[in-house]
Amino acid sequence: MTETLYEPGPSTRGPGDVDLLTALLDTADRRGAAPALTGPDGRTLGYAQFGRAVLSTAQRLRAAGMEEGERVLFSVRPGPAGVVLALGVIAAGGTVVFADPGVGPALFAARRELAAPRWAAAESLLYAAARYGRPLARRRGLLLPHYHRLGLRHIYAGRRLPGVPAGALSARRLASGPAPAVRPEPAPCQEALVVFTSGTTAAPKAVVHTRGSLGAGLAGCGQALGMGEGDVLHTDQMMMGIPALVAGAHWTMPPYGFAPAAAPARFARGLAGATHAFCVPADLPAVIDAVERGVAAVPASLRHLVLGGAPVLPGLLRRAAEALPHVNVLAVYGMTEIVPVAVATGRQKLAHEGPGDLLGTPLPGVRVRTAPDGELLVSGPNLCRGYLGEPPMREHATGDLAGLEDGRLVLRGRKKDMLIRGRTNIYPGLYEPAVAALPGVAEAVIVGVPDDYGDERVVLAVVPAPSASPDSLAASVRSRLPSLIDAAALPDEVVVLDRIPVAGRSRKPDRAALRARLRPAGDRRTGAAR
């Protein structure tokens, strides 16, 4: 099979042209006293103050003994202090290793062994809880690592609490010194960030980004999302907030641990003055519900709502267009290894008439091709260096099945989600968007469910839209499937559920949990669709 190849047109940016720190410090110099970050407590750092804090942190870390190439286990929650500390570590020549203390002792230990850090940075509350609050944490199902026994140099955020190791450095004091006269030289090849993505205790897996790959990706993200000076982005996501800072916008943060779906009216109030906001698709229905009921109002200032981390379905886009007519929805396609790859507007996705999910035109500098089996392969200046402990990466195999139509990427499914019926390969992602676009359907997921005889049934699970009747939806969907799905791929069953299980921070459909839920499906059977 011939591979599809997309060569980007001329770009103003090439590999290594954008160094993350250089871009941020240049913006800080240019923006001066303009607001840069507003934390959950309402306090704001101006750009000049932000730049000085990053450089002061870097200088004091070097004076305390941090050397180039040393890695820092980083467990500091989102906030101005955490952003300054992370960038200060990178400016000192170090690497930020995002560490989740709640993954369990064995996996935490395996990840630590792979990363081989010399330093740890954490909330003072985390140090205190790990040392004195372990019984309470254990009763709540959280097994915290013994931070004070890691044998590392320590940095703590927040006020000092019992349990913070002796000799630990205060993040606040690191940031409060005068800025050095000389700032770091551009170093696009410097290792800057390690993010664990998957893997087991025996074989953890982590993505390594450089200052150059982050600079190219995050600067490109800001441009693609239309962020510039005078704009205001509301999010707690660092990989969305940093592009705003590079662009000279004002980044505001919601309260720690805040989820829009849990308090949609509060989320809407927090958008006051914002021009841009980010949320995962699974949180948006609750916000739209609140708007439709009149208990929440999205401010007129909001122009762009950025969605990412999971598929953005047609039913959700239609509801958003009706409830938030003045807001432009932007769906970002990317992954930890390379972000972003493409951005599509809600209107573009709804206007796509063919099968699959429109992802948009690859961003400038991004190169894409498809392997003979249809898997999407991507590369470009924003591609990570590779996986920790493995050879450098030249391109990333996404695991997505995709193609190019008129220069635009169209997602057709996931390799690992492929189902086999006889000689037919069934790719759920090829059909799910079309089913989700049917009247009365809010979500649609196709999975294979093992039966008692070792075979597998193809089951289509749908969630009704708020105005639809669950009782009649299965029959209505079933009658329309022959015009949407190839005959050999038609599902054996259509079931109606109140919700699709989700997993992870991005809240993507949890297909394993859905299969488990549908396994004893005798009382849910609605009739064969074939």
Legacy VTK file of the C-alpha trace (Angstrom):
# vtk DataFile Version 3.0
C-alpha trace
ASCII
DATASET POLYDATA
POINTS 530 float
0.000 0.000 0.000
1.317 3.447 -0.864
2.048 5.664 2.103
0.382 9.044 2.375
2.870 11.840 2.887
2.305 15.412 4.013
5.202 17.820 3.641
4.468 21.127 5.378
4.762 24.326 3.428
7.339 26.994 4.258
7.539 27.682 7.977
9.003 30.618 9.838
10.200 28.133 12.434
12.661 25.276 12.077
14.138 22.688 14.430
15.859 24.403 17.324
14.754 27.897 16.248
12.539 28.380 19.316
14.107 27.841 22.726
11.456 27.710 25.453
13.322 29.817 28.003
14.518 32.369 25.474
10.981 32.805 24.164
9.533 33.238 27.668
12.214 35.670 28.848
11.959 37.713 25.636
8.216 38.016 26.219
8.775 38.967 29.872
11.166 41.749 28.804
8.702 43.009 26.208
5.582 42.880 28.400
7.104 44.472 31.499
4.473 45.202 34.132
1.615 43.540 32.218
-0.051 40.679 34.160
1.442 37.256 33.464
0.015 34.729 35.973
-2.837 34.954 38.441
-2.949 32.069 40.889
-5.867 30.345 42.587
-5.542 32.805 45.501
-6.053 35.801 43.184
-2.500 37.124 43.485
-0.880 38.162 40.213
2.703 38.106 38.941
3.599 40.681 36.319
5.805 39.638 33.398
8.913 41.437 34.629
8.399 40.010 38.111
7.862 36.558 36.613
11.094 36.746 34.585
13.104 37.921 37.597
11.683 35.099 39.760
12.645 32.436 37.190
16.189 33.782 36.832
16.607 34.208 40.593
15.476 30.614 41.147
17.968 29.367 38.567
20.864 31.348 40.024
20.195 30.238 43.601
19.762 26.596 42.568
23.146 26.687 40.848
24.662 28.324 43.928
23.148 25.517 46.033
24.896 22.923 43.884
22.509 22.017 41.076
24.514 20.970 38.027
23.587 20.702 34.375
21.747 17.512 33.532
20.504 16.808 37.066
16.890 15.715 37.308
14.278 16.880 39.813
11.278 14.754 40.863
8.544 17.378 40.690
5.334 17.096 42.753
4.220 20.724 43.045
0.591 21.538 42.239
-0.321 24.124 39.570
0.198 27.716 40.647
2.566 30.622 39.980
5.113 29.265 42.482
5.123 25.880 40.775
5.479 27.386 37.291
8.360 29.622 38.411
10.103 26.734 40.154
9.781 24.392 37.155
11.142 26.995 34.754
13.855 27.938 37.229
15.013 24.318 37.365
15.218 24.247 33.556
17.040 27.610 33.491
19.581 26.180 35.967
20.330 23.385 33.491
18.188 20.785 35.239
15.306 18.601 34.128
11.794 18.588 35.570
10.482 15.039 36.065
6.762 15.140 36.727
6.130 12.653 39.530
2.697 11.480 40.698
3.090 10.427 44.359
-0.224 8.570 44.246
0.760 5.878 41.729
1.768 3.434 44.468
5.131 2.596 46.035
6.277 -0.006 43.501
5.597 2.075 40.389
6.924 5.241 42.055
10.150 3.388 42.914
10.476 2.020 39.368
9.987 5.471 37.860
12.482 6.980 40.270
15.051 4.333 39.365
14.617 5.053 35.650
14.816 8.843 36.059
17.776 8.706 38.505
17.026 12.134 40.053
19.375 14.042 42.325
16.671 16.397 43.660
13.023 16.345 44.726
10.576 19.255 44.750
7.214 18.871 46.491
4.562 20.679 48.464
5.468 21.022 52.144
2.063 19.466 52.882
3.115 16.390 50.897
6.308 16.046 52.921
4.302 16.337 56.149
1.666 13.832 55.019
4.295 11.350 53.801
6.081 11.446 57.144
3.302 11.864 59.701
0.017 11.270 57.890
0.617 7.915 56.225
-2.027 6.019 58.293
-4.709 8.535 57.298
-3.561 8.510 53.678
-3.560 4.698 53.664
-7.146 4.608 54.959
-8.068 6.806 51.995
-6.348 4.417 49.593
-3.267 6.585 49.033
0.193 5.085 49.676
2.606 8.010 49.725
6.331 7.517 49.166
8.741 8.293 52.007
10.009 11.573 50.550
12.326 12.211 53.485
14.062 8.856 52.864
14.749 9.296 49.159
18.359 10.364 49.741
17.924 13.448 47.533
18.354 17.207 47.841
14.963 18.775 48.569
12.983 21.871 47.575
9.650 22.590 49.229
6.783 24.825 48.104
4.552 26.636 50.582
5.286 27.462 54.193
7.577 25.074 56.021
5.749 22.290 57.874
6.914 19.454 60.136
8.245 16.678 57.914
10.131 18.915 55.478
13.700 17.529 55.507
16.462 19.511 57.177
18.395 21.569 54.651
15.513 21.689 52.159
15.422 24.840 50.028
12.363 27.107 50.034
10.901 27.721 46.590
9.695 31.139 47.758
13.168 32.181 48.882
14.737 30.860 45.700
12.454 33.127 43.677
12.809 36.244 45.832
16.423 37.181 45.077
17.608 39.746 42.538
17.764 38.628 38.933
21.278 37.870 37.667
22.834 40.265 35.184
23.304 37.505 32.607
20.477 35.194 31.600
20.931 31.650 30.230
22.095 31.283 26.651
19.738 29.499 24.222
20.175 25.737 24.582
17.505 24.041 22.453
19.135 20.616 22.837
19.084 20.719 26.654
16.909 18.061 28.260
14.121 19.962 30.009
11.128 17.770 30.824
10.399 14.103 31.545
6.780 12.943 31.588
5.801 9.370 32.474
3.057 8.190 30.151
2.537 4.475 30.583
4.345 1.252 31.255
4.434 -1.181 34.141
6.446 -1.463 37.318
8.901 -3.653 35.412
9.108 -1.311 32.414
8.010 2.288 33.085
7.934 4.594 30.065
8.700 8.308 29.975
8.836 10.974 27.265
11.843 13.325 27.189
11.429 16.856 25.808
14.132 19.435 25.204
14.003 23.208 25.461
13.807 23.256 21.664
10.978 20.737 21.263
8.968 22.460 24.005
9.685 25.871 22.532
8.567 24.852 19.038
5.489 22.997 20.297
4.244 25.489 22.859
4.921 28.556 20.724
3.113 26.844 17.853
0.228 25.932 20.151
-0.282 29.553 21.189
-0.325 30.676 17.578
-2.754 27.930 16.545
-5.143 28.856 19.374
-5.074 32.539 18.490
-3.539 33.712 21.769
-1.742 37.053 21.894
-1.109 40.122 23.990
-4.265 41.269 25.749
-5.840 37.814 25.778
-6.654 35.944 29.001
-6.477 32.140 29.288
-8.192 30.347 32.197
-6.825 26.867 32.962
-4.755 24.848 35.433
-2.972 22.973 32.642
0.705 23.947 32.319
0.931 22.754 28.723
-1.827 25.228 27.842
-0.671 28.017 30.168
2.943 28.163 28.969
1.834 28.863 25.356
-0.194 31.781 26.722
2.900 33.177 28.471
5.027 32.791 25.334
2.336 34.718 23.434
2.224 37.511 26.030
-1.284 36.690 27.258
-2.502 36.624 30.870
-2.824 33.130 32.400
-5.373 32.788 35.218
-5.821 29.628 37.282
-8.882 28.041 38.919
-8.757 26.675 42.498
-6.558 23.638 43.129
-8.171 20.376 42.074
-11.176 22.151 40.575
-13.246 20.150 38.050
-15.728 22.092 35.865
-18.213 19.198 35.841
-18.424 19.247 39.659
-19.371 22.934 39.871
-20.243 24.271 36.416
-21.705 27.543 37.679
-18.524 28.250 39.614
-16.468 27.379 36.537
-18.469 29.865 34.469
-17.977 32.609 37.087
-14.241 31.934 37.028
-14.182 32.763 33.318
-14.917 36.448 33.984
-12.686 38.451 31.653
-11.223 35.354 29.981
-10.901 35.233 26.195
-9.743 31.594 26.152
-10.442 28.593 28.391
-9.509 24.922 28.390
-11.390 21.849 29.553
-11.583 18.173 28.684
-14.611 17.167 26.569
-16.143 15.089 29.374
-16.489 18.215 31.562
-18.280 20.315 28.970
-21.769 18.674 29.058
-22.264 19.678 32.697
-21.343 23.271 31.846
-23.746 23.314 28.898
-26.494 21.808 31.086
-26.010 24.626 33.592
-26.126 27.253 30.837
-29.276 25.742 29.352
-30.959 25.684 32.776
-30.037 29.322 33.346
-27.937 28.623 36.459
-24.663 29.577 34.735
-23.669 32.176 32.175
-20.488 32.177 30.131
-19.123 35.747 29.862
-19.249 37.572 26.555
-15.469 37.996 26.724
-14.909 34.270 26.047
-14.062 33.812 22.362
-12.325 30.420 22.298
-12.996 27.226 24.227
-10.142 24.761 23.793
-10.900 21.046 24.107
-8.251 18.337 24.209
-7.198 15.016 25.653
-10.134 12.999 24.271
-12.348 12.770 21.171
-14.695 15.711 20.611
-17.998 14.275 19.395
-20.471 15.925 16.985
-23.324 15.842 19.491
-21.274 17.804 22.003
-20.209 20.299 19.335
-23.825 20.892 18.268
-24.896 21.494 21.872
-21.985 23.865 22.395
-22.845 25.799 19.231
-26.447 26.237 20.405
-25.722 27.064 24.052
-22.579 29.137 23.440
-23.121 30.727 20.017
-20.439 33.399 20.514
-17.728 30.879 21.473
-15.422 29.245 18.926
-14.607 25.663 19.952
-11.061 24.550 19.130
-10.242 20.829 19.263
-6.520 20.105 19.712
-5.028 16.861 18.428
-1.680 15.857 19.847
-0.004 13.615 22.375
2.712 13.847 25.005
5.346 12.938 22.408
4.407 15.809 20.069
1.947 18.609 20.731
0.142 19.979 18.923
-0.188 18.096 15.645
-3.368 19.743 14.369
-6.226 21.986 15.488
-9.770 21.995 14.079
-12.661 24.299 14.876
-16.002 22.939 15.944
-17.574 24.248 12.733
-14.984 22.451 10.602
-15.562 19.171 12.433
-19.343 19.434 12.051
-19.005 20.259 8.358
-16.986 17.093 7.712
-19.317 14.765 5.829
-17.168 11.698 5.307
-16.395 8.886 7.733
-13.980 9.388 10.592
-13.171 12.377 12.779
-11.667 15.517 11.225
-8.509 16.589 13.088
-7.545 19.572 10.946
-4.559 20.646 8.848
-1.159 19.727 10.320
0.468 22.749 11.921
3.446 24.487 10.257
6.575 22.376 10.624
4.700 19.164 11.423
5.341 16.300 8.993
2.912 13.384 8.794
2.745 10.134 6.855
0.822 6.896 7.110
2.368 3.448 7.333
1.115 0.635 5.073
-1.388 -0.450 7.760
-2.783 3.095 7.992
-1.069 4.089 11.229
-0.275 7.797 11.487
3.429 8.671 11.873
4.361 12.237 12.870
7.546 14.277 13.228
8.690 17.881 13.370
10.578 20.399 15.548
8.101 19.815 18.389
8.787 16.060 18.490
10.259 14.862 21.783
13.841 13.604 21.938
12.537 10.103 22.629
11.743 7.811 25.537
13.961 7.854 28.592
16.702 5.254 28.293
15.935 4.527 24.624
17.529 5.734 21.336
16.488 9.133 19.935
13.142 9.246 18.142
12.968 10.302 14.492
9.187 10.068 14.223
6.359 8.979 16.491
4.010 6.097 15.710
0.761 7.428 17.159
-1.244 4.215 17.286
-3.982 6.122 15.439
-5.302 5.085 12.040
-5.646 8.185 9.897
-5.544 9.566 6.391
-5.253 12.883 4.557
-8.198 14.366 2.714
-7.496 17.635 0.892
-4.505 18.213 3.152
-6.494 17.656 6.351
-6.012 14.808 8.814
-8.965 12.495 9.396
-8.877 10.018 12.283
-10.240 6.581 11.434
-9.627 4.667 14.620
-7.076 3.232 17.041
-4.968 0.207 16.127
-5.468 -1.331 19.551
-9.250 -0.830 19.346
-9.538 -2.798 16.104
-12.043 -5.657 16.181
-11.909 -8.694 13.914
-15.046 -10.394 12.638
-14.205 -13.240 10.312
-12.046 -11.621 7.635
-13.259 -8.095 8.390
-11.229 -5.593 10.402
-13.587 -3.201 12.198
-12.194 0.181 13.271
-14.599 1.755 15.793
-13.173 5.245 15.332
-14.180 5.170 11.684
-17.876 4.932 12.582
-18.311 6.381 16.082
-18.367 10.062 15.013
-21.061 9.358 12.414
-23.217 7.526 14.954
-22.682 10.268 17.539
-23.899 12.785 14.954
-27.319 11.089 14.712
-30.299 12.939 16.212
-30.755 12.107 19.870
-27.256 10.647 20.355
-24.788 12.325 22.706
-22.031 9.677 22.670
-21.310 6.462 20.796
-18.664 3.804 21.455
-18.184 0.451 19.714
-16.478 -2.381 21.601
-16.020 -6.115 21.317
-17.582 -8.038 24.215
-16.554 -11.675 24.813
-19.428 -14.100 25.184
-19.686 -17.378 27.082
-18.416 -19.342 24.068
-15.120 -17.489 23.605
-16.405 -15.496 20.644
-16.833 -11.726 20.569
-19.975 -9.670 19.975
-19.661 -6.222 18.415
-21.688 -3.913 20.635
-22.587 -0.286 19.974
-23.236 1.634 23.194
-24.992 5.007 22.881
-25.811 7.704 25.410
-28.993 9.686 24.718
-28.935 13.441 24.323
-30.893 15.313 27.040
-33.931 15.756 24.795
-34.002 12.179 23.476
-36.136 9.292 24.693
-33.932 6.391 25.860
-36.741 3.915 25.230
-36.921 4.577 21.487
-33.318 5.558 20.828
-31.962 2.039 20.228
-34.502 1.295 17.506
-33.988 4.722 15.924
-30.208 4.287 15.813
-30.464 0.714 14.559
-32.640 1.765 11.626
-30.051 4.327 10.476
-26.927 2.198 10.823
-27.008 0.584 7.350
-26.483 4.006 5.781
-23.532 4.790 8.087
-21.651 1.523 8.583
-20.394 -1.073 6.125
-22.560 -4.186 6.166
-19.681 -6.373 7.360
-19.065 -4.017 10.300
-22.629 -3.579 11.568
-22.858 -4.191 15.338
-24.530 -7.252 16.743
-26.251 -5.202 19.426
-27.181 -1.630 20.242
-27.456 -0.746 23.911
-28.479 2.510 25.551
-26.530 3.586 28.636
-26.798 6.560 30.933
-23.054 7.212 30.546
-19.874 5.825 29.020
-17.165 4.934 31.581
-14.131 7.209 31.379
-10.571 6.969 32.696
-7.604 9.234 33.437
-7.364 12.994 33.739
-8.385 13.367 30.097
-11.474 11.224 30.828
-11.281 9.291 27.580
-13.755 6.437 27.071
-12.635 3.479 29.162
-13.268 0.652 26.722
-12.124 -2.047 29.143
-14.599 -0.836 31.772
-17.321 -0.611 29.134
-16.676 -4.195 28.029
-16.854 -5.330 31.654
-20.139 -3.486 32.106
-21.622 -5.015 28.974
-20.404 -8.563 29.621
-23.584 -9.740 31.419
-25.721 -8.122 28.751
-28.699 -10.449 28.728
-30.966 -7.933 30.427
-29.687 -5.056 28.262
-30.121 -6.686 24.882
-32.074 -4.426 22.571
-31.954 -6.559 19.474
-29.455 -7.319 16.744
-28.565 -4.630 14.249
-27.544 -7.020 11.541
LINES 1 531
530 0 1 2 3 4 5 6 7 8 9 10 11 12 13 14 15 16 17 18 19 20 21 22 23 24 25 26 27 28 29 30 31 32 33 34 35 36 37 38 39 40 41 42 43 44 45 46 47 48 49 50 51 52 53 54 55 56 57 58 59 60 61 62 63 64 65 66 67 68 69 70 71 72 73 74 75 76 77 78 79 80 81 82 83 84 85 86 87 88 89 90 91 92 93 94 95 96 97 98 99 100 101 102 103 104 105 106 107 108 109 110 111 112 113 114 115 116 117 118 119 120 121 122 123 124 125 126 127 128 129 130 131 132 133 134 135 136 137 138 139 140 141 142 143 144 145 146 147 148 149 150 151 152 153 154 155 156 157 158 159 160 161 162 163 164 165 166 167 168 169 170 171 172 173 174 175 176 177 178 179 180 181 182 183 184 185 186 187 188 189 190 191 192 193 194 195 196 197 198 199 200 201 202 203 204 205 206 207 208 209 210 211 212 213 214 215 216 217 218 219 220 221 222 223 224 225 226 227 228 229 230 231 232 233 234 235 236 237 238 239 240 241 242 243 244 245 246 247 248 249 250 251 252 253 254 255 256 257 258 259 260 261 262 263 264 265 266 267 268 269 270 271 272 273 274 275 276 277 278 279 280 281 282 283 284 285 286 287 288 289 290 291 292 293 294 295 296 297 298 299 300 301 302 303 304 305 306 307 308 309 310 311 312 313 314 315 316 317 318 319 320 321 322 323 324 325 326 327 328 329 330 331 332 333 334 335 336 337 338 339 340 341 342 343 344 345 346 347 348 349 350 351 352 353 354 355 356 357 358 359 360 361 362 363 364 365 366 367 368 369 370 371 372 373 374 375 376 377 378 379 380 381 382 383 384 385 386 387 388 389 390 391 392 393 394 395 396 397 398 399 400 401 402 403 404 405 406 407 408 409 410 411 412 413 414 415 416 417 418 419 420 421 422 423 424 425 426 427 428 429 430 431 432 433 434 435 436 437 438 439 440 441 442 443 444 445 446 447 448 449 450 451 452 453 454 455 456 457 458 459 460 461 462 463 464 465 466 467 468 469 470 471 472 473 474 475 476 477 478 479 480 481 482 483 484 485 486 487 488 489 490 491 492 493 494 495 496 497 498 499 500 501 502 503 504 505 506 507 508 509 510 511 512 513 514 515 516 517 518 519 520 521 522 523 524 525 526 527 528 529
